[in-house]
Amino acid sequence: MTIETVESLPEVLPSSNARKQRRSLMVEAAIVLAVALVLLFVIPPILAGLGQGVRINQLGRFLALAIAALGIDLIWGFTGLLSLGHGIFFALGGYALAMYLQLQLPAGQIPEFFTLYGVEKLPWFWQPFYSFPFTLVAVFLIPMVVAAALGYLVFRNRIRGVYFSILTQAALIVFFNFFNGQQKLINGTNGLKTDTATLFGMQVGSSPVIQGAFYTLSVLFLVGGYALCRWLTSGRFGRMLVAIRDDEPRVRFSGYNPTGYKVFVFAISGALAGIAGALYTVQSGIITPKAMDVAFSIEMVIWVALGGRATLIGAIIGALIVNFARTLLSEQFPAFWLFFQGALFLVVVTVLPDGILGWLRREGMNQVRSLLGYPQEIDTYPSLEQDPDVQYERENLGD
């Protein structure tokens, strides 16, 4: 597909298809809003009434992870950039917020772990995190800047495909080893705890008010992240991303430079991962270099693959399904839950290569309609599909 074709797409699309697409987006937006309201006002009281308050915290953490999944879907599903190093940006966002919480101490004191290693003066890069406004900006700006810098160095050299994936994983290992060895600066392998810190005079880990506030923020940021990704993937900019994914050399031959587009979406994806890391950290109670483990970054990709690439909603569904399944199975079958998880991934690869939502959109709905006795939806011209001669040829000569 050439860029000229991409730009003229709205004019050549049948008006019925354009209306159908707009209607589909409106329905999807309405569903997202309805689910968000349920998550905010229905689920917490029900779980609290059942004495399952811990599930609210789990749901909040998984919603935070779904924000990172949206960023993965933006760059992989729509732009064709398979990143295996998103744990970098996730951890940077988590560390930014954890550093602020660690500094909520009486004047003149520094975090306790510094004294264990003989550090008497707060390192210079910790100083700005005394400021709450600075921390709020740093949570997404630091991961965004790192992602933009890494993306620019890679994309300006036209590195893509499997080489891009290998480079992101190599960068992840570098960051993991660096953070792991900084015992005197960021507590190294032990990480930074947030559950015992205080925020606005309340202990973060034990305060229902604080945990409820961060649960609400997880829902709101997830909706905001979805709206941002849907806006970016709609219209001309979204068609450009798809063109880069499908045939980047043609994009270049048509006079466009994909580097800027790729750097931009990679930076946005990094910012979303940073926000997810911050929200996850404060609800889980700790951030360690383990967040930059290779397996965790690969798992983010699996969430998107399970839900369905280039769907956005599928990325959210995949993140929630995998994490809830892992939690429930590990509780019931602690010795065998990894086998269940592996079987789930094998089913997705072999039976549902387009993910759950991809299957529903392509084949699933028609199969459901057939079971209910309704005719299948027709993607081509209805008059041609209903023509007796065409039906006779298909029945006797094949498709």
Protein Blocks (a to p, Z undefined) as FASTA:
>chain_A
ZZklmmmmmmmpcfklmmmmmmmmmmmmmmmmmmmmmmmmmmmmmmmmnopmmmmmmmmm
mmmmmmmmmmmmmmmmmnopacfklmmmmmmmmmmmmmmmmmmccehiacfklmmnopab
dcfklmmmmpmklmmmmmmmmmmmmmmmmmmmmmmnopghjllmmmmmmmmmmmmmmmmm
mmmlnopmnopafklpceehiafklmmklmmmmmmmmmmmmmmmmmmmmmmmgcjllmmm
mmmmmommlmmmnopafklmmmmmmmmmmmmmmmmmmmmmmmnopacfklmgfklmmmmm
mmmmmnoghklmmmmmmmmmmmmmmmmmmmmmmmlmmmmmmmmmmmmmmmmmnojmlmmm
mmmmmmmmmmnopacddfbdfklmmpmklmmmmmmnoZZ
